[in-house]
Amino acid sequence: MRVLIVEDHRELAETVATGLRGDGMDTDVAYDGQEAMDRATSREYDVIVLDRDLPLLHGDEVCRALTRHGSPTRVLMLTASTTVADRVDGLGLGADDYLTKPFAFAELIARIRALGRRPSNAVPPVLTRADLTLVPAQHLASRGGRRLDLSRKELAVLELLLSAQGAVVSAEELLERAWDGAADPFTNAVKVTVSRLRRKLGDPPVIETVPHAGYRI
């Protein structure tokens, strides 16, 4: 799951981002509303955790713009505003959920995962192709009934390839969606991860390299 944290309190933003990454979510951070819009229009996110009181562009305007443009990304408003009227206003702007500060981190994780499961371009609860099976929500993968011991990145790459249903997925798209925004575009991380994944999946090989295009299962 890919998440964007939009919070102008840098320490809080980095703390939340670190926690989400530790839970297996690929997480980017924006510190103002304009940066949030720039990121949201250049990358695909499953969930945006959005503070309301932001510099440059208010969080309400960010939420309104995303709704107006028909973005499938789910928005969780995270704010110090606690009244019922504030919640109603936030949800009325198009937010999918609302969580007030201070909050329990476990609840934030649960709400993000719940939003990520809502239909949009939703990933099916179980992905299968040939004798491969992946349950994304549980981070469980198997082949021919044999449990596979995969890293977080290997699971993310496998999920993207299985979700493509036989279509080619470019290395650039894998890097964009399985790694965070700080990833070096010239890194060989995708190649290395695919190579490791191939070894763990075993024979016969199921990941095909399509020259000058990418990978597919």
Stockholm file with secondary structure:
# STOCKHOLM 1.0

chainA/1-217         MRVLIVEDHRELAETVATGLRGDGMDTDVAYDGQEAMDRATSREYDVIVLDRDLPLLHGDEVCRALTRHGSPTRVLMLTASTTVADRVDGLGLGADDYLTKPFAFAELIARIRALGRRPSNAVPPVLTRADLTLVPAQHLASRGGRRLDLSRKELAVLELLLSAQGAVVSAEELLERAWDGAADPFTNAVKVTVSRLRRKLGDPPVIETVPHAGYRI
#=GR chainA/1-217 SS CEEEEECSCHHHHHHHHHHHHHTTCEEEEESSHHHHHHHHHHSCCSEEEECSSCSSSCHHHHHHHHHHTTCCCEEEEEESCCSHHHHHHHHHTTCSEEEESSCCHHHHHHHHHHHHTSSSSCCCSSEEETTEEEEGGGTEEEETTEEECCCHHHHHHHHHHHHTTTCCBCHHHHHHHHSCTTSCTTCCHHHHHHHHHHHHHCSSCCCEEETTTEEEC
#=GC SS_cons         CEEEEECSCHHHHHHHHHHHHHTTCEEEEESSHHHHHHHHHHSCCSEEEECSSCSSSCHHHHHHHHHHTTCCCEEEEEESCCSHHHHHHHHHTTCSEEEESSCCHHHHHHHHHHHHTSSSSCCCSSEEETTEEEEGGGTEEEETTEEECCCHHHHHHHHHHHHTTTCCBCHHHHHHHHSCTTSCTTCCHHHHHHHHHHHHHCSSCCCEEETTTEEEC
//
